[in-house]
């Protein structure tokens, strides 16, 4: 190990495969420092001053280290779309993240509070992280969920109508479902998938559903319990009404496994009526833990264009392998765990803590957060485990969660950074041999068991 090492070896090896996106040595150095700062656990916000380890306040923000990282985001010349593509090429070669026919494309959105009138994409809108309408930024994501891991493919920010001269009539304005359609079209030919999965914001949107039907894209979408249609008196007029009319023999039990490994019995029933059922383009499957009470918080009303069987000749059904109601229920069950966990990991990696106002700077920061997230999967797949190390691999029967991988990375990343900083604050001399051996160990990505369960 040399005394000039900036980041540990595993992170440097990962960044080396992304270096072709950056054309200057200063950009490549900033890439390493930025990803290292995002991965570190710290009480301070992951802004430029926090990542550069400068003092908070005006003095710290004007420090050359913080200014260098701020320039890297705001004024540099690298393209965030090229970084996305380079990151996806690494994921394509991973054992747990390689393209799989069993994968699903999950549509998700992130809304976080952001104030001010000069920041790109800011507006009063519904923010999922707060559960209410407030000033903030919303971005639409398409994630690739394999049986062993998930990671973001692409994302696009949603720009509220007041940013455009002609508001919603402006040709450049895009709704969230329109952005989702564009994202799916951008990735579906390169990443095989079983279905597109999305929540009720997209399931009740006619443009989104029609676009998928027209393109013959298989999907499983959710509807709100209040979803209804015009109907004659005495006929069922909503999805909840159809579920309440299901007879006891229609309900079939199945086990649903959650992210923490817990199992719970749910019930599913395929019902028909109105725009759903045989002879229609869409099927309706109801999933609930209580088929009698149909609790609003946990009952899911799922629509799909999968065929029920090989004999199904209903118009509009996609000509792919049929999916029974059980598979449809299990496909959608992969979305809620991602929705919660993906939101949490983005907060741990500093998604909202960017000191930037321009569209380009925000996109660059988000692309770097995605690169930091994908590093967890890359490190897990490329780092050999020594004897006595019990960390779970992604190719195990129960792959580790992102929180487990992030904790394992921090067991060697944090000692490397903080010990080096403490020593450099104390002396400019070479560290004594025991300390040097410690830095060499963690610099190679070998964790220290600092915490006892």
TAJOKA-V326777 format. One record per pair of residues at least 12 apart in sequence whose C-alpha atoms are under 7 Angstrom apart, sorted by the first residue. I is the first residue (numbers start at 1). GAP is how many residues later the second one is. If there is no record, write none. Layout:
I_GAP / I_GAP
This chain:
1_439 / 7_25 / 8_435 / 8_436 / 8_437 / 9_434 / 9_435 / 9_436 / 10_369 / 10_434 / 10_435 / 12_20 / 15_17 / 18_68 / 21_57 / 21_61 / 21_62 / 22_56 / 27_45 / 30_39 / 30_42 / 34_17 / 35_333 / 35_337 / 37_14 / 38_311 / 38_312 / 38_334 / 39_310 / 39_333 / 40_370 / 40_374 / 45_308 / 46_304 / 46_307 / 47_306 / 47_307 / 47_308 / 48_18 / 48_21 / 48_22 / 48_307 / 49_12 / 49_17 / 52_13 / 52_14 / 73_288 / 73_291 / 73_292 / 74_286 / 74_287 / 80_283 / 80_284 / 80_287 / 83_284 / 84_283 / 87_284 / 94_284 / 94_287 / 95_286 / 96_52 / 96_53 / 96_298 / 96_299 / 97_49 / 97_52 / 99_92 / 99_93 / 100_46 / 100_92 / 100_93 / 101_91 / 101_92 / 101_93 / 102_44 / 102_91 / 102_92 / 103_41 / 103_42 / 103_43 / 103_44 / 103_90 / 103_91 / 104_40 / 104_41 / 104_42 / 104_89 / 104_90 / 104_91 / 104_92 / 104_93 / 105_37 / 105_38 / 105_39 / 105_40 / 105_88 / 105_90 / 105_91 / 105_92 / 106_36 / 106_37 / 106_38 / 106_90 / 106_91 / 106_92 / 106_229 / 107_34 / 107_35 / 107_36 / 107_73 / 107_90 / 107_91 / 108_32 / 108_33 / 108_34 / 108_231 / 109_29 / 109_30 / 109_31 / 109_32 / 110_18 / 110_28 / 110_29 / 110_30 / 111_16 / 111_17 / 111_18 / 111_25 / 111_26 / 111_27 / 111_28 / 112_15 / 112_17 / 112_24 / 112_25 / 112_26 / 112_240 / 113_21 / 113_22 / 113_23 / 113_24 / 114_21 / 114_22 / 114_23 / 115_20 / 115_21 / 118_239 / 119_238 / 119_239 / 120_237 / 120_238 / 120_239 / 121_16 / 121_37 / 121_38 / 121_39 / 122_13 / 122_14 / 122_15 / 123_12 / 123_13 / 123_14 / 123_37 / 124_12 / 138_19 / 138_20 / 139_16 / 139_17 / 139_18 / 139_19 / 140_15 / 140_16 / 140_17 / 140_18 / 140_36 / 140_39 / 140_40 / 141_13 / 141_14 / 141_15 / 142_12 / 142_13 / 142_41 / 148_246 / 148_247 / 148_251 / 151_223 / 152_218 / 154_29 / 156_23 / 158_18 / 161_12 / 177_25 / 177_31 / 178_30 / 181_27 / 195_23 / 195_24 / 195_25 / 196_22 / 196_23 / 196_24 / 197_22 / 197_23 / 197_24 / 197_135 / 197_138 / 198_22 / 198_23 / 198_24 / 199_22 / 199_23 / 200_21 / 200_22 / 200_23 / 200_24 / 203_18 / 203_19 / 203_20 / 204_19 / 213_103 / 216_102 / 217_101 / 218_87 / 218_88 / 218_100 / 219_85 / 219_86 / 220_82 / 220_83 / 220_84 / 220_108 / 220_112 / 221_81 / 221_82 / 221_83 / 222_78 / 222_79 / 222_80 / 222_81 / 223_78 / 223_79 / 224_77 / 225_14 / 225_15 / 225_71 / 225_76 / 226_12 / 227_12 / 236_37 / 242_29 / 242_31 / 243_28 / 243_43 / 246_25 / 250_19 / 251_16 / 251_17 / 251_18 / 252_15 / 252_16 / 252_17 / 253_12 / 253_13 / 253_14 / 253_15 / 254_12 / 254_13 / 259_78 / 265_24 / 266_21 / 266_22 / 266_23 / 267_20 / 267_21 / 267_22 / 267_24 / 268_17 / 268_18 / 268_19 / 268_20 / 269_16 / 269_17 / 269_18 / 270_14 / 270_15 / 270_16 / 270_55 / 271_13 / 271_14 / 272_12 / 278_36 / 279_35 / 279_36 / 280_34 / 280_35 / 281_24 / 281_33 / 281_34 / 281_35 / 281_36 / 282_21 / 282_22 / 282_23 / 283_20 / 283_21 / 283_22 / 284_17 / 284_18 / 284_19 / 284_20 / 285_16 / 285_17 / 285_18 / 285_40 / 286_14 / 286_15 / 286_16 / 287_12 / 287_13 / 287_14 / 287_42 / 288_12 / 305_12 / 305_13 / 306_12 / 306_16 / 306_17 / 307_15 / 307_16 / 308_14 / 308_15 / 308_16 / 309_13 / 310_12 / 349_20 / 351_15 / 351_18 / 376_29 / 376_30 / 380_13 / 380_14 / 381_13 / 408_39 / 411_36 / 411_37 / 411_38 / 412_30 / 412_33 / 412_34 / 412_35 / 412_36 / 413_29 / 415_27 / 416_23 / 416_26 / 416_27
